[in-house]
Amino acid sequence: MDMAQFSHWNKKNIMDGTPALICIPDITGFTEFMSEAKLESSRKIIPTLLNEIIYANTIDLKVSEIEGDAILFFRNGQPPALSKLLKQCQQFFKDFHGKLDEFSKQNQQNEDFQDLTERLGLKIVVHYGTIGMAKVGTHLKLMGEEVIVAHRLLKNDIPFDEYVLITKALMDQYREDTNTIDEINQMVTYGSDQYKHIGKLPYYYISAIQLRSFHQKLME
């Protein structure tokens, strides 16, 4: 491909940076489970759980990639209301664990399906920033530093197995939503981690159990 051809491909296939919500639900315990379970069982369980997460989407998230044990969602433009975003995260947890319970009950004689709720879990990273998108075949691939940041935050020092991590960059978008911010500030914990080539990344986190309580309070 010469420079003229590359320039044409670049204009046709790479979209300019746009502000977007990035959401990554990631299955925890995946590597250990895959090493212990029979291939037939893992081929049944993991794709079904990933589909369950995709079908739980209620806020118009778009799937960019399925990354083994995680799904990279994005949504261009302004993020949804914080209460709606947290409700979406709670729905991810609810549907995910509902499917785990269903698997265990329907396959009681198969040891691969026993204690699934203790062996597998879910963590969710939500971030906001400017992303680029490149068309690769029929898919849109997310690109840019903010995509890297979201992925790096999957490795952190949060002391829970299941949680939602909300970056400070995303929380800053909700400064005017004072009622919800005041409520959630009572439940979230501030944290930060240092990452090579990126620096210090501040965030807030809430455990899945705390999120369920918060969601129930919103429903009252």
C-alpha positions in Angstrom: 0.0 0.0 0.0 1.6 3.3 -1.1 1.1 6.6 0.9 -1.8 7.8 -1.4 -3.6 4.5 -0.8 -2.9 4.6 3.0 -4.2 8.2 3.2 -7.4 7.1 1.4 -7.8 4.1 3.7 -7.1 6.3 6.8 -9.8 8.8 5.9 -12.3 6.1 5.1 -11.7 3.8 8.1 -10.5 5.9 11.0 -12.9 8.1 12.7 -11.9 11.3 14.6 -11.8 11.2 18.4 -15.1 11.5 20.1 -16.1 11.6 23.8 -17.4 8.2 24.9 -18.4 6.1 27.9 -16.2 2.9 28.1 -17.6 0.0 30.0 -15.8 -3.3 30.6 -17.5 -6.1 32.5 -14.8 -8.8 33.2 -15.4 -12.3 34.5 -13.2 -13.0 37.5 -11.9 -16.5 38.3 -11.9 -17.2 34.5 -8.3 -18.5 34.2 -8.6 -20.9 37.2 -12.0 -22.1 36.0 -10.7 -22.8 32.5 -7.7 -24.8 33.8 -9.9 -26.9 36.1 -13.1 -27.5 34.0 -13.5 -29.9 31.1 -13.4 -28.2 27.7 -17.0 -29.2 27.0 -18.2 -27.5 30.2 -16.2 -24.3 29.7 -17.4 -24.0 26.1 -20.9 -24.1 27.4 -20.6 -21.8 30.4 -18.4 -18.9 29.4 -20.0 -18.0 26.0 -23.4 -18.2 27.7 -22.3 -15.9 30.5 -20.9 -13.4 28.0 -24.2 -13.4 26.1 -26.1 -12.9 29.3 -24.0 -9.7 29.9 -24.6 -8.5 26.4 -28.4 -9.1 26.5 -28.5 -7.3 29.9 -27.6 -4.0 28.2 -30.4 -1.4 28.7 -28.5 1.9 28.1 -27.6 1.5 24.4 -24.1 0.3 24.9 -22.3 -0.9 21.7 -20.1 -4.0 21.7 -16.6 -3.2 20.3 -14.9 -6.5 21.2 -15.3 -9.7 23.2 -12.0 -10.2 24.8 -12.0 -13.8 26.2 -13.4 -13.2 29.6 -14.5 -9.6 29.1 -16.7 -7.4 26.9 -15.6 -4.0 25.7 -18.7 -1.8 25.5 -18.8 1.9 24.4 -21.4 4.6 24.0 -20.6 7.8 22.2 -21.6 11.2 23.5 -22.6 12.2 27.0 -22.8 9.4 29.6 -26.2 8.3 30.9 -27.4 9.6 34.2 -25.4 8.2 37.1 -28.4 6.4 38.5 -29.1 4.8 35.2 -25.5 3.7 34.8 -25.4 2.1 38.3 -28.8 0.4 37.6 -27.2 -1.0 34.4 -24.2 -2.3 36.4 -26.6 -3.9 38.9 -28.5 -5.6 36.0 -25.2 -7.0 34.8 -24.6 -8.6 38.2 -28.1 -9.8 38.6 -28.3 -11.5 35.2 -24.8 -12.9 35.5 -25.5 -14.5 38.9 -28.9 -15.6 37.8 -27.4 -17.6 35.0 -24.7 -19.1 37.3 -27.5 -20.3 39.7 -29.4 -21.7 36.7 -26.3 -23.6 35.5 -25.7 -25.1 38.9 -29.3 -26.3 39.4 -29.6 -27.8 36.0 -26.3 -29.7 36.1 -26.1 -31.0 39.7 -24.3 -34.2 38.7 -21.5 -32.4 36.9 -18.7 -31.1 39.2 -17.7 -28.5 36.7 -21.0 -26.7 37.5 -20.8 -26.9 41.2 -20.3 -23.8 43.4 -20.1 -21.6 40.3 -21.1 -18.5 42.2 -18.0 -18.9 44.4 -15.7 -19.7 41.5 -16.8 -17.1 39.0 -17.6 -13.4 39.6 -17.9 -10.1 37.8 -16.0 -6.8 38.0 -16.9 -3.8 36.0 -14.8 -0.8 35.0 -16.5 2.3 33.7 -14.5 5.3 32.3 -15.1 8.4 30.2 -12.8 10.0 27.7 -12.0 10.7 24.1 -11.6 7.6 21.9 -10.7 6.9 18.3 -12.4 4.3 16.2 -11.0 2.3 13.3 -13.1 0.2 11.0 -11.6 -3.3 10.7 -13.6 -5.4 8.4 -17.2 -5.0 9.6 -16.2 -4.0 13.2 -15.3 -0.8 14.9 -12.1 -1.1 17.0 -11.7 1.4 19.8 -8.3 3.1 19.9 -6.5 5.7 22.1 -5.1 6.3 25.5 -8.4 6.2 27.3 -9.1 2.7 26.0 -5.7 1.6 27.4 -6.5 3.3 30.7 -9.8 1.4 31.1 -8.1 -1.9 30.4 -5.2 -1.2 32.8 -7.6 -0.4 35.6 -8.8 -4.0 35.5 -5.6 -4.7 37.5 -6.0 -2.8 40.7 -5.7 -3.0 44.5 -9.5 -3.0 45.2 -10.1 -5.5 48.1 -13.2 -7.1 46.6 -13.7 -9.8 44.0 -16.9 -8.2 42.6 -17.2 -4.4 42.3 -17.8 -1.4 40.0 -14.8 0.9 39.5 -15.8 4.4 38.4 -12.9 6.6 37.2 -12.6 10.1 38.4 -12.9 11.3 34.8 -16.3 9.7 34.6 -17.5 10.9 38.1 -16.5 14.5 37.0 -19.2 14.3 34.4 -21.8 14.1 37.1 -20.8 17.1 39.2 -24.2 18.8 38.6 -26.1 15.7 39.6 -25.8 16.7 43.2 -28.6 14.5 44.6 -27.2 11.2 43.3 -23.6 12.2 43.9 -24.4 13.0 47.6 -26.0 9.6 48.0 -23.4 7.6 46.2 -20.5 9.4 48.0 -21.8 7.7 51.2 -21.2 4.3 49.7 -18.2 4.6 47.4 -14.5 4.4 48.4 -11.8 6.5 46.9 -8.8 4.8 45.5 -5.9 5.1 43.1 -3.2 3.0 41.6 0.1 3.8 39.8 0.7 2.5 36.3 3.8 2.4 34.3 3.8 4.8 31.4 0.5 6.3 32.5 1.0 7.5 36.1 -1.5 7.7 39.0 -5.1 6.9 38.1 -7.7 8.0 40.7 -11.1 6.2 40.9 -14.0 5.3 43.1 -15.3 1.9 43.8 -18.4 0.2 45.2 -18.7 -3.5 45.9 -21.5 -5.5 44.3 -23.2 -6.0 47.6 -23.1 -2.2 48.3 -24.4 -1.5 44.8 -27.4 -3.8 45.4 -28.3 -1.9 48.5 -27.9 1.4 46.7 -30.1 0.2 43.9 -32.8 -1.0 46.3 -32.7 2.5 47.9 -33.2 4.1 44.6 -36.2 1.9 44.0 -37.9 2.9 47.2 
